[in-house]
């Protein structure tokens, strides 16, 4: 990376230290670009502890990372799939349960609610990639037919 050969492990250590002090959008986004299991686990930890914008940044970073991550060893595939299943459940409980009426916060609430629905669908599709890595289960999913 031109930074003196810093390893991903060192980047993760630094990111963890920074994120314990402040939820920084650039750091969260950078973690999402690492496309590694430990980075995804740290992002999930941030997402479940943060509220507001950092929560959303971490959810988006998890999705972006998982979508770009190539299939790993069976153990790592399972870890990523478990994080994504937890993400689907977390989105359902924290942002969707009770419908739009339960999450109405003002003028653009319907847009925000729809964005969380779309993130949940994305997470569900990516789970399939890691839960059964021998099959590309997402190729037959038609977004237009999903009931969102």
N, C-alpha and C positions, 0 to 999 in steps of 0.2 A: 504493500500500500504506500510505499515511499516514506513511511514513518519510522524507519529503523527496524523493521522486521518484528513488529508487535504481533503476538499470537492472538488467536481468538479467545483463548483462555484469559490472557491478560486484559483484553478488551472487555470481556464479561466481568472480570473482577472490578475494573474501573467503573463500568456501567452500574454495577450493583451498588458501589460506594456512592456514586453521584445520585442514583435514584433513591437512596435512603435519606438523602438531604432534600432533594427537590425532584419532582416529576418534570423532567425536561423533554419537550417535544422532539428536539433533534436527537437526543439520546435514545428515546423510545423508537423513533423512526430508524435510526441506525441499527438498533437491535433487530428490527424487522427485516433488515437487509442481510443479516448474517446467515439466515436460513440454516440454523442449527437447532438441535433439540434443547441444549441448555439455554440458548437465547430465547426460544419460544417459551420455555418454562419460566424464565425470569419475566417475560412479558405478561404471562398469565398471572403471575404473582402481583405484578404492578396493577394489572386490570382489576383484580379482585380487591385490592387495598385502596385504590384511588377512587375518586369520584369526579364527576364533571368531565372536562375536556381530557385529562390524562387517561381516564377510563376508556374513552372513545379512541384516543390515539393508540392505546395498547391493543384494543380489540382489532382495529384496522391493521396494525403491524403484525399481529398474530396471523390474520388471514392472508396478508400479502406474503409473509414468510412461508407459510404452509403451501400456498399456491405455487410458489417458486421452488420449493424444496423438492429435490429428487427423492425417489423412494430410497430408503435406508435399509439397514439390517432389520430383521424381523422385530428385534427388541426395540429399536429406535422408532420403527413404524408404529408399534403399539403405543409408545410414549406419546408420539405426536397425535395419534388417533384419540388417545385418552384426553389429551389437552383440548382437542377440537370438540369432543363430545361434551366435555365440561364447559367449553365456550358456548355451545348450543344451549345447554341447560341454563347457564348464567344469563345469557341474553333473554331467554324465555322468562326467567324469574325476575330479573332486574329491570327489563325494558319492555316486555310484551304482555306479561300476565295481567289479566283484567281488561285487556283491550285498550283502545285509544282513549276511552273515557277516563280510565284509571291513571293515564300518563299525560293528561292534558295540562300543559303548562303555559299555553298562550297561542299566539297567532300561528306559529309554524310547527306546532306539536304534531300535526298529521305527517309532515315531511320527515321529522325526526323519527317518528314511529315507523314509517315506511323504510327509512334507512336501516334501522335495527332489524326489521324483518328481512331485508335483503342480505344483511350480514349473516343472519342466522341461516339463510338458505345457502349462501356461499360456504359457510363452515360445514354444513351438512354434506355438500357436494365434495368438499376436500377430505372429509372424514372417510368417504368411500375409497379414495385413492390410497390411504394408508391402512385402512382396516382390511382390505383385500388387495394387496399390491400386484397380484398376478393378473387382475382384471381391471380394465378401464371402465368402471361403472358409470362415469360421468358422461360418456359420449352419447348415451341415449336419453339424457335428461333434457327436456325441452322447457326452458325458463318460462316461456309464454303459457305453459299449461300449469305452472305452479300456482296454487291458490294462496296469494299473499294479500 
